[in-house]
């Protein structure tokens, strides 16, 4: 997964306006940091998305 796909999925899940704020502010327990911090630290987007998916309890078809 590329960063562009990660952001497209997050935009779809939360809406474009809110997704960026959420990624910068919400600490994901599985990552121990925010999604933005994880991506900035080099965590693969696929791994970050998996944590986001669990945190938001998204449906299986968005996995």
N, C-alpha and C positions, 0 to 999 in steps of 0.2 A: 504494500500500500504506500502510495506517495502522500506527501503532505497535502497536496491539492485534494486528493480523495478524502483524506481525514476531515479537512475543513468543509468539504461539500456534504459529507455525512452529518457533521455536527450542525451545520446550517439547516439541513433537512429536519433534524431531530428537534432543534431548539429555535429555529428562526435565525436569519442572518444577523440581526441587530443584537439579540441576546447571546448568541453562541460565543462571540468574542469575549464578552464580559464574563460569562460563565467560565470559559477556559482559563481566564486570568485570575479568577477569584475563588473558585470552588476547589478545595483540596480533596482529591480523590484518595480515599483510604488505601486502596490497593497500591497506589504509586507513592504515597507519602508526600505528595506535592500536587500542584495544579497541573492540568493538561499542558498548558503553555510552558510551565517550568520543565516538565518532563520532555517535551519536544525540544526545547532549547538546550537541554542537557544531552541530547542525542538518543533518547529512548526512541526506538522505532515507532512510527505512527501506528502500525498495526497493533502493537502492544498497548499503546496509549488508548487506541480506539476500543480495544477489548475491555480495558478498565472503565472507560467512559460508558460503554454499553451496559456493563454490570451496575455501575453507580446510578445510571438513569433508569435502570430496569426496562430497557427498550425491548420491543418484541423480537423474537428470534429471526424474523426476516430482515432485520436491520443489523444483524451480527456481522 
